[in-house]
Amino acid sequence: MTTWTALTTLTGKPAAEALGEALEALEPAPTGVGVFEVEDGSGLWEVGAYFEAPPDEVALALLCAAHDAKPFAVSELPEVDWVAHVRRELAPVPAGRFFVYGSHDADKVPDGVQPLLIEAAMAFGTGHHGTTLGCLLAFDRLLDAGLTPGKVLDLGCGTAVLAMAAARVLEGATILASDIDPVAVEVAEANLAANGLTGTVHALVAEGLDAPAIAQVAPFDLVFANILMGPLLDLAPGIAGVTAPGGHTILSGLLNEQGDTVIAAYLAAGFVLESRDIHGDWTTLTLRRA
């Protein structure tokens, strides 16, 4: 089925959210609306809508004028079987002792690895992105150094691939996987079941660190936070507060040029930088709470 997208940018979160709400009232109504911060330090936010019929471009222009946004860029997207496309493009990913794959590549899982099954339809967090790969490799290195955390938090878990990696190798550990998005938590639970890991990870909906379950288990010996620079900066004191002394945190979701800013915030919060790894355009940080 052919779909249309309409994308614009404007300054400030409140204005972007207001425009997003206004888009939802359009006719024809969009099938989805997204509001995202542009992670380049510009202060811009991107607002996008998806339509199953051509959008009313006059109405879009009026919304831009009312909300002081740039003109919408409207594009027609041809019908594509995205799952089939992803399956063709996403080969299995080895990451140290871990091996991330889709069910269509089940016959390619080698012996002696920790397998992590993530379906192509849940592509974000498969390990192909430099941030997820970086986190898995950083965790693998800590394991090689003898780390055996008893309490693990996967903050902003997405597919829960990092929580599942911990569950594969840490027998008896208490592992939490949290996300602000209820759909992500449903995906996490589905992945846990597909990997035979139901019951080894507690998946929950939480905004940042604000959840009783997190407070009850803290402090954690290891915290994964593969999110974005803005939330990582906001959460630095909180992550320090839930990380045990001597415990580690693995951070990603960072463009390479954002690494110094995040390192400074976490040093100020009481962490020591142990490693900084680059995978393509993305940086992964491994820090230890002093």
C-alpha positions in Angstrom: 0.0 0.0 0.0 1.3 3.4 -1.0 1.8 5.8 2.0 2.8 9.5 2.3 5.1 11.2 4.8 5.1 14.9 5.9 8.1 16.1 7.8 9.1 19.5 9.2 11.3 21.0 11.9 10.8 23.7 14.5 12.5 25.0 17.7 11.6 23.7 21.1 9.8 20.7 22.6 6.5 22.4 23.6 6.0 23.8 20.1 6.8 20.5 18.5 4.4 18.6 20.7 1.7 21.2 20.0 2.2 20.7 16.3 2.1 17.0 16.7 -1.2 17.2 18.5 -2.6 19.5 15.8 -1.5 17.0 13.1 -3.6 14.3 14.7 -6.8 16.4 14.0 -6.2 16.6 10.3 -8.5 15.1 7.6 -7.5 12.8 6.2 -6.1 11.7 9.6 -2.6 10.5 9.7 -1.9 6.9 10.7 0.9 8.0 12.9 2.6 11.1 14.2 6.1 11.3 15.6 7.9 14.1 17.5 11.7 13.7 17.9 14.6 15.9 19.1 17.3 16.4 16.5 20.4 15.2 18.3 22.9 17.7 17.0 22.7 20.4 19.6 20.7 22.7 17.4 17.6 22.7 19.6 15.5 21.7 16.6 12.7 19.1 16.8 11.4 17.0 13.9 7.7 16.4 13.5 6.4 13.8 11.1 3.1 12.3 10.1 2.3 9.2 8.0 -0.8 9.0 5.8 -2.6 6.4 3.8 -4.1 9.0 1.4 -2.4 12.2 0.1 -2.4 14.8 2.9 -4.0 18.2 2.5 -1.0 20.3 1.7 -3.0 23.6 2.3 -3.9 22.4 5.8 -0.2 21.5 6.4 0.9 24.9 5.2 -1.6 26.6 7.6 -0.3 24.4 10.5 3.3 25.5 9.7 2.3 29.1 9.7 0.4 28.7 13.0 3.2 26.9 14.8 6.2 28.8 13.3 7.6 25.6 11.6 9.4 25.2 8.3 7.2 24.0 5.4 6.4 20.3 5.4 8.3 18.1 3.0 5.7 15.7 1.6 6.9 12.4 0.0 5.1 9.5 -1.5 6.5 6.1 -0.4 5.9 3.1 -2.7 4.5 -0.1 -1.4 7.4 -2.2 0.1 7.5 -5.5 2.0 9.7 -4.0 4.7 10.1 -7.3 6.6 11.3 -9.1 3.5 13.6 -6.2 2.7 15.1 -6.2 6.3 15.6 -9.9 6.1 17.6 -9.5 3.0 19.7 -6.7 4.3 20.3 -7.8 7.9 22.8 -10.6 8.2 23.5 -12.2 11.6 25.8 -10.1 13.8 28.6 -11.7 15.9 29.5 -9.5 18.9 32.1 -11.3 21.0 30.5 -14.3 22.6 27.0 -13.1 21.5 25.4 -13.8 18.1 22.3 -11.8 17.1 20.2 -13.3 14.4 16.7 -13.5 12.9 14.7 -16.7 12.7 15.3 -16.8 8.9 19.0 -17.3 9.8 18.6 -19.9 12.5 20.6 -22.4 10.5 23.6 -20.0 10.6 24.0 -19.9 14.4 27.5 -21.4 15.2 28.4 -23.6 18.1 29.8 -22.0 21.2 28.0 -18.7 21.1 25.3 -17.1 23.2 22.4 -16.8 20.6 20.1 -13.8 20.7 17.0 -14.1 18.4 15.5 -10.8 17.3 13.0 -10.9 14.5 13.5 -8.6 11.4 10.1 -6.9 12.1 11.8 -5.6 15.3 14.9 -4.3 13.6 15.9 -1.5 16.0 18.1 -3.2 18.6 19.1 -6.2 16.4 22.8 -5.4 16.8 23.3 -4.0 13.3 23.2 -0.5 14.7 26.6 0.7 16.0 25.1 1.6 19.4 23.7 -1.9 20.1 26.8 -3.6 18.8 29.0 -1.3 20.9 27.1 -2.2 24.0 27.3 -5.9 23.4 31.0 -5.7 22.7 31.6 -3.6 25.8 29.7 -6.1 27.9 31.6 -8.9 26.4 34.9 -7.2 27.4 33.7 -6.8 31.0 32.8 -10.4 31.2 36.2 -11.4 29.9 37.7 -9.2 32.7 35.8 -11.3 35.2 32.7 -9.1 35.9 29.8 -11.1 37.3 27.1 -8.5 38.1 24.3 -9.8 40.3 21.9 -6.9 39.5 21.5 -5.5 36.0 19.3 -2.7 34.6 18.7 -2.3 30.8 17.3 1.3 30.8 15.4 2.2 27.6 15.5 -1.4 26.6 13.8 -1.4 23.2 14.0 -5.0 22.0 15.7 -6.0 25.3 18.6 -7.5 23.4 21.0 -6.2 26.1 18.9 -7.6 29.0 18.8 -10.9 27.1 22.5 -10.9 26.7 22.9 -10.5 30.4 20.3 -13.3 31.1 22.2 -15.6 28.8 25.4 -15.4 30.8 24.5 -14.4 34.4 22.7 -17.3 36.0 20.6 -16.2 39.0 21.1 -12.5 38.4 18.3 -10.0 38.9 17.7 -8.3 35.6 15.3 -5.4 34.9 14.5 -4.1 31.4 12.6 -0.8 31.4 11.2 1.5 28.6 9.0 4.5 28.5 7.1 3.0 25.6 4.6 0.2 26.5 4.9 -1.2 23.0 8.7 -1.6 23.5 8.0 -3.5 26.7 5.6 -5.8 24.8 8.3 -6.4 22.2 10.8 -7.1 25.0 8.5 -9.7 26.5 7.9 -11.3 23.1 11.6 -11.5 22.5 12.2 -13.1 26.0 9.7 -15.7 25.2 11.1 -16.4 21.7 14.6 -16.9 23.3 13.3 -19.2 26.1 14.2 -16.5 28.7 10.7 -15.8 30.2 11.1 -15.2 33.9 14.8 -14.3 33.7 14.1 -10.6 33.1 11.5 -8.3 34.6 10.3 -6.0 31.8 8.4 -2.9 32.9 7.2 0.5 31.7 9.0 3.3 33.4 9.9 6.9 32.6 13.6 7.2 33.2 14.4 5.8 36.6 11.0 6.6 38.1 9.6 3.2 39.0 9.2 1.5 42.4 10.6 -1.8 40.9 13.9 0.0 40.0 14.2 1.6 43.4 13.5 -1.7 45.2 16.3 -3.5 43.3 18.9 -0.7 43.2 21.8 -0.3 43.5 22.8 -2.2 40.3 26.2 -3.7 39.5 25.6 -2.9 35.8 23.4 -0.4 34.0 22.9 -0.3 30.2 21.6 2.9 28.8 21.5 2.9 25.0 19.3 5.9 24.5 20.2 9.5 23.3 22.5 12.3 24.5 19.7 14.5 25.9 18.2 11.8 28.2 21.7 10.5 29.2 22.7 14.0 30.4 19.5 14.4 32.3 19.8 11.0 33.9 23.5 11.2 34.9 22.8 11.9 38.6 20.1 9.4 38.7 22.1 6.6 37.0 24.9 7.4 39.5 22.4 7.0 42.3 21.3 3.6 41.2 24.7 2.2 40.3 26.6 0.4 43.1 30.0 1.7 44.1 32.5 0.0 41.8 29.6 -0.9 39.5 29.6 -0.2 35.8 27.4 1.6 33.3 27.6 1.2 29.5 26.2 4.2 27.6 25.5 4.6 24.0 23.1 6.2 21.5 25.7 8.9 21.1 27.2 10.4 17.9 31.0 10.5 18.1 31.0 14.3 18.5 28.7 14.0 21.6 31.0 11.7 23.5 33.0 14.4 25.3 29.9 16.2 26.6 28.5 13.0 28.1 31.8 11.9 29.6 32.1 15.3 31.4 28.6 14.9 32.8 29.3 11.4 34.1 32.7 12.2 35.5 31.0 15.0 37.5 28.4 12.5 38.7 31.1 10.3 40.2 32.1 7.9 37.4 35.5 7.0 36.0 35.9 6.4 32.3 37.2 2.9 31.5 36.8 2.8 27.7 35.5 4.8 24.8 34.7 2.7 21.7 33.7 3.9 18.2 31.6 1.9 15.7 31.0 3.9 12.6 29.4 7.2 13.6 28.5 6.0 17.1 30.3 6.0 20.4 29.9 3.6 23.3 31.2 4.5 26.8 32.1 2.1 29.6 32.3 3.8 33.0 32.8 2.7 36.6 31.3 4.4 39.6 34.1 5.5 41.8 
